[in-house]
Amino acid sequence: MKILVTGGAGFVGSHLVDRLLLDGHEVTVVDNYYTGSKSNLFQHKANPMLEIIRHDITLPLFVETDFIFNLACPASPVHYQKHPVQTIKTSILGAINMLGLAKRTGATIFQASTSEVYGDPSISPQVESYWGNVNPIGIRSCYDEGKRAAESLFFDYNRQYGTKIKVARIFNTYGPRMDLQDGRVVSNFIVQALKSEPLTIYGDGSQTRSFCYVSDLVEGILKLGFSDNELKGPVNLGNPKEFTMLELANLVLQMTNSNSKIEFHPLPGDDPKMRKPDISRAQTQLAWSPAVELREGLELTINEFVSRISA
């Protein structure tokens, strides 16, 4: 197929592009390189099946395609809080433009939504039927509410125009090619440990996250995207094994043989206290479950971080 991947030079997007090209698809990547990097696609520079367009999806795009994976949007607090207006415009105007493209071409369109639509949840694990607990005017709202509005647009396009949609709510993902300075907890801890700097924990370290290795996520994205059933979503994609920030920090210290200490800082505003997906829908309707254990995934991630930091 002819497949368009917005945000295809980003962390998750570039791994998705790897798989799509490996599977024989013709891929067009659209990225404005705000958080993406050309280096993430260097390995495909001689591949005639890949075309790269520098473009911001807040502006209309006119191409021909059979399928759209809409991944374009800053996904880490460091990036989206620096440019909140651009972030919410990417989520909403980008969704409108990509849905319009799907409507015109008859393409199926996949939306990379987020677990952040659940906000600071009052239930655990989070199920797709839970409406969330989001501060609509907080410092994270540009991302949280932007993604919630995008989901609304996707389902309205489906109801009003019959646009074929697939919506995934993606939980914390990690792996090679993460931006070393993106402010996410896995990359923060690894970089700090490798540089013998203090590991920064916000709050008392009891807040939890569930970490999905990037290859597992890509498999889930493809299974949902190319599913031939009527499942539109939303579907949680993530690893249901929950870890506290303190457990993650100690594991990183152990695996990097680092002598770094742990420092505690005040918890940022609206930071979720727990994050754990219920993946029953993905398991039963897509036969998908994550396979990579945290220790195994961290080893692969640490090794790749070492190669970049020492380069």
PyMOL commands that set and color helices and strands:
alter all, ss='L'
color gray80, all
select helices_A, chain A and resi 11-22+38-44+77-82+84-105+115-118+141-161+185-194+214-225+245-256+280-286+294-309
alter helices_A, ss='H'
color red, helices_A
select strands_A, chain A and resi 2-6+26-31+50-54+67-70+108-114+165-170+173-174+199-202+208-210+212-213+235-237+242-244+262-265
alter strands_A, ss='S'
color yellow, strands_A
deselect
rebuild
show_as cartoon
